[in-house]
Amino acid sequence: MTLPPPFSKSSALSRQRLAVLPDSSQNVSNETIQCTSKGTSTQFLSYIPDEPSISLSKTAVNDFLVSELSTPVLDELYNHLWFVARRSGRSIDPLHRQKIKGRSVIATEDAGLHLVWHHDMIYIKPMPLCLLNYDFWAQFLSTSANREELREGSIVAPKSPHATIFDRATAIGFMRSYSLLVRHRVDFVYARESHLFPVETDWIKWSKFINTFRKVEDEGVSNRYHYGQLRLSRLNWAVRLFRPSSAATKWFYEIPHWSTGMFVERAITPLFFGFASLSLVLSSMQVLLSVPDKGLKLYIVSDLSFIYMRRAFWVFSIFVLLLSGAVWASLFVIPFGVFIWQLLWGFRNRNKPCAHVKGSRGQEGVLNVGSKC
């Protein structure tokens, strides 16, 4: 079934017209085709907007979309992502909230890192210009893959782009993520400052364009966008536990350290904390052993102030030992308790259906499917 673009032609932010080329047409990828009709001249691009090296043949476009927007590792981990993340595609903070949380926006061309955050940064993929073009959606994103297979997690984008057909729901999910990232005018300003938009536009035009994607529910997007923001440290553990074949390494989703100096710099703080704690405990034990037993007896009346002082040191040493034990126990017990609570919550909600919406397609062409994820 042919599906219309999820936005109106009048609200498209890219107005470039695209030529329809046969699948084998690769030799005109850097040219434009000019057509004259009724005294007017219109230029039609023979390449993907903003990508003059890639022609408009179906094979080339499919390979481009797969390489740009597919997330093979996350697709492979889909049935296990409840273990490390909240299953809600709308769990995305707008850009101004990212700033409040002290996170800087890092632009990345890796779709697998889109909406992945780590410490004080969040990775966001800039928007491809072709996804703002009405003709591009009408020609190349007018069909969707089998949704039942996608829900079961059986379709996984392999390493070779020629071995899979790009799913329209992935593009819709990517665009919906932007509708949640850029909700307010200040978010729009931050997005432009971070070079996330490929065209010069204003807030009014952006609002009209992106509004239709805000209405899309989780049923209308691909598996990856059933989840919102993802924490890199938890994805690293997911890779270690479930060993997806698409991952570059078996230890990290994305390698966090590119030099030994970075690793030592981040490891030195916990090492110093452990050394200081151990020194404090050993010093307290030394004080306990150095105080003689007779100095703690109440019936000794000679040099009474000195006896009280030694007794206070002894009690304080006991208190330090107990406090150190409580701190170290908290460092292990509290995170472990939170992890177990989150694990149980994710297990209870791992098969929870998405919110039901009416299976209708409005005037703007928004696809809503009234079924479970």
ZIJORA-V273190 format. One record per backbone hydrogen bond with DSSP energy under -1.0 kcal/mol. NH is the residue of the N-H (numbers start at 1). CO is the residue of the C=O. If there is no record, write none. Layout:
BEGIN
nh: (NH;NH)
co: (CO;CO)
END
This chain:
BEGIN
nh: (3;14;19;25;26;31;33;35;37;40;42;44;45;46;48;51;54;56;61;62;63;64;65;66;67;68;69;70;75;76;77;80;83;84;85;88;91;92;95;98;99;100;101;102;103;104;106;108;113;114;115;116;117;118;121;122;123;124;127;131;132;133;137;138;139;140;141;150;151;152;154;163;170;172;173;174;175;176;177;178;179;180;181;182;188;189;190;191;192;193;194;195;196;206;207;208;209;210;211;216;220;221;222;226;227;229;230;232;235;236;237;238;239;240;241;242;243;247;263;264;265;266;267;268;271;272;273;274;275;276;277;278;279;280;281;282;283;284;285;286;287;288;289;290;291;296;307;308;309;310;311;312;313;314;315;316;317;318;319;320;321;322;323;324;325;326;327;328;329;330;331;333;334;336;337;338;339;340;341;342;343;344;345;346;347;348;349;352;360;365;371)
co: (142;132;45;22;24;28;44;42;40;37;35;33;17;31;54;48;51;46;57;58;59;60;61;62;63;64;65;66;71;72;73;77;80;81;81;86;88;90;181;94;95;96;97;99;98;120;122;124;110;111;123;113;230;121;118;104;116;106;196;128;129;130;133;134;135;136;137;146;147;148;149;160;167;168;169;170;171;172;173;174;175;176;177;178;184;185;186;187;188;189;190;192;191;202;203;204;205;206;207;213;217;218;169;223;224;91;115;117;231;232;233;234;235;236;237;238;239;244;259;260;261;262;263;264;267;268;269;270;271;272;273;274;275;276;277;278;279;280;281;282;283;284;285;286;287;293;303;304;305;306;307;308;309;310;311;312;313;314;315;316;317;318;319;320;321;322;323;324;325;326;327;329;330;332;333;334;335;336;337;338;339;340;341;342;343;344;345;349;358;362;369)
END
